[in-house]
Structures are given as structure tokens and as C-alpha cells.
Amino acid sequence: MTTTFHALWMLCALGAVVHAATAAHRVRDVTALAVGFVLATIVASPQRLPDPVWVGALSAGVAIAVLFRPRFAVLAAGWGGALGGMLTALTEVQGAPAAASVGPVVVLIATVVWLTRLRPSFAPDRLRDEALLAITLLGLVVSVMPGVIDGWQAAATLTIEPATSGPVTPVPAWTLTLVGTATALGAVYSLWSRR
């Protein structure tokens, strides 16, 4: 697993959640979210992973379009569903079975839509706009990251002294568990404190 892979995974997760919150208010947007998810789940697989350059650039472009032209919300909803579908393939690459990778993503997206419809204070407009800005920035980083890494590796190859690569360690499972638990506890506390 490379740094680009983890950045793409984060972009897909963040994009799916933010676009689901944006789409929750209209039935046509929720339908576009579902259609985008199903299509991307069918197309993306561990053998056909999405290209980070294109996913990052499209994510940034869609986020900017929705920020400045809110009437493109149906496009953003479809792209958010597609990001969720790509997230299932990226989760499969990490060793999860196909069914186990689709289920949590569907539950995540459905929970965001349900909470946004149930409680308007769950994802207010200002928070969604800031999250769209974060998607724009992360999308741009993901789109340029492969080129920067390739350039860095080419520069290391051209040096007089051979570059020694440090130990490559994947992100430990306890780190992902800690981040997920903290996020879940924050969401539960947010819901509990607003009652």
C-alpha cells in the first residue's frame, strides 16, 4: 500500500460522506447517489482500481462546481456515490471480502443521509461548504501525488550515491481502529449533546 493509495482511500471516504450529506435533502439527488454507487461498485474492482490522478481532479472539479453553482448538486450526488463505490474496491484490496467491503460503505452513506434528513443541525450548509473545500484540496493533492512521487524516485535514481530506502511499513491496524473509534465516539457525543 502506497501513500497515494491511502490518500485516495481518504478522498473516497470523505467525498462519499460529504456528497451524501449534500444529497440528503432531495429524492433525485439520493437517487443519483445510489446510481453512482452501484455503477462504481460494478466497474471498480481490486483488478481495476481507479486512477488517482483522474479521481482527484474530478473530485476537486465537482466540489468547486457545487460550491459556486449549487444547481449541480445532482452531479455531485452521483460523483459522491461513485466515490463510495470506488471505496469498496479500495477496501477489498486491503483484504476484505467483497460483501464485507460493500456493507459498511452502504451503512455509512445511509447513516449520513438519514441523520442529515432527521436533524438539520447534523450537517449545516456552512459545514458542508467547508468539507467541499477540504475535498477540493485533498483532490488536488491526490491528483499530483503520483507525479511528485515518480519525480522523487527518478531524482533518487540519478544521484551519484544510491538512495537507501527506509523501511516501508503499512499503516498499523490499531491506528485505523483508533481513528475510527474516535470518529464514532465524536459522532455519538455530538448526537447525545444535541438532544
Summary of the structure (lengths in Angstrom):
residues: 195
radius of gyration: 17.9
end to end distance: 41.4
largest distance: 64.2
contacts: 609
relative contact order: 0.17
helix: 79%
strand: 1%
